[in-house]
Amino acid sequence: MQMSFGALELAERLKRDNVLMKIDALIEWEELRPKLTGLYKRELSHGGGQEPFDVLLMFKAILLGQWHSLSDAALEQALCND
């Protein structure tokens, strides 16, 4: 499987034995996409405004927030900081 640029950057930032790298290796993320697609009414309505974020990306962000006990604001801040 070819790594994306994001996965390459993540691998450079994290050690191989990092728990997040282990989880990434265990889960077939793309298999979850069909189950997640269509859960949000905004995604289905195609209403005006900004396109919604990718469902898989949002799912991963929610998991990180739960695993690290982050509020929505703290999760947003953590994702925006490099």
C-alpha positions as CSV (number, residue, x, y, z in Angstrom):
1,M,0.0,0.0,0.0
2,Q,1.3,3.4,-1.0
3,M,1.6,6.0,1.8
4,S,0.0,9.4,1.4
5,F,1.9,12.6,2.1
6,G,0.1,13.0,5.4
7,A,1.0,9.4,6.4
8,L,4.6,10.1,5.5
9,E,4.7,13.3,7.6
10,L,3.1,11.5,10.5
11,A,5.6,8.7,10.3
12,E,8.4,11.2,10.4
13,R,6.9,13.0,13.5
14,L,6.1,9.9,15.5
15,K,8.2,7.0,16.5
16,R,7.3,3.7,15.0
17,D,6.2,2.3,18.4
18,N,3.8,5.2,19.0
19,V,0.3,4.0,19.9
20,L,-1.2,6.0,17.0
21,M,1.0,4.3,14.5
22,K,0.0,0.9,15.9
23,I,-3.7,1.8,15.6
24,D,-3.2,3.1,12.1
25,A,-1.6,-0.2,11.1
26,L,-4.5,-2.2,12.7
27,I,-7.5,-0.5,11.2
28,E,-8.5,-0.5,7.6
29,W,-9.8,3.1,7.6
30,E,-11.2,3.1,4.1
31,E,-13.5,0.2,4.9
32,L,-15.2,2.5,7.4
33,R,-15.9,5.3,4.8
34,P,-19.1,3.7,3.4
35,K,-20.5,3.3,6.9
36,L,-19.8,6.9,7.8
37,T,-21.0,8.5,4.5
38,G,-24.4,9.9,4.8
39,L,-24.6,10.2,8.6
40,Y,-24.7,14.0,8.5
41,K,-27.8,15.7,7.1
42,R,-25.7,18.5,5.7
43,E,-23.7,16.0,3.6
44,L,-27.0,14.6,2.2
45,S,-28.8,17.9,1.6
46,H,-26.0,19.5,-0.5
47,G,-27.2,22.8,0.8
48,G,-25.3,26.0,0.2
49,G,-22.1,26.9,2.0
50,Q,-18.8,25.4,2.5
51,E,-18.3,21.7,1.6
52,P,-18.3,19.5,4.7
53,F,-15.0,18.0,5.9
54,D,-14.2,14.4,4.8
55,V,-16.2,12.0,7.0
56,L,-13.2,9.8,7.6
57,L,-11.1,12.7,8.7
58,M,-13.8,13.9,11.1
59,F,-14.2,10.4,12.5
60,K,-10.5,10.2,13.2
61,A,-10.5,13.7,14.8
62,I,-13.4,12.6,17.1
63,L,-11.6,9.5,18.1
64,L,-8.5,11.5,19.0
65,G,-10.6,13.9,21.0
66,Q,-12.2,11.0,22.9
67,W,-8.9,9.2,23.5
68,H,-7.2,12.4,24.8
69,S,-10.3,13.8,26.7
70,L,-10.3,17.0,24.7
71,S,-13.2,19.4,24.5
72,D,-14.2,20.5,21.0
73,A,-12.3,23.7,21.4
74,A,-9.2,21.9,22.6
75,L,-9.4,19.4,19.8
76,E,-9.6,22.2,17.2
77,Q,-6.7,23.9,18.8
78,A,-4.6,20.7,18.8
79,L,-5.4,20.0,15.2
80,C,-4.5,23.6,14.1
81,N,-1.1,23.6,15.9
82,D,1.8,21.9,14.3
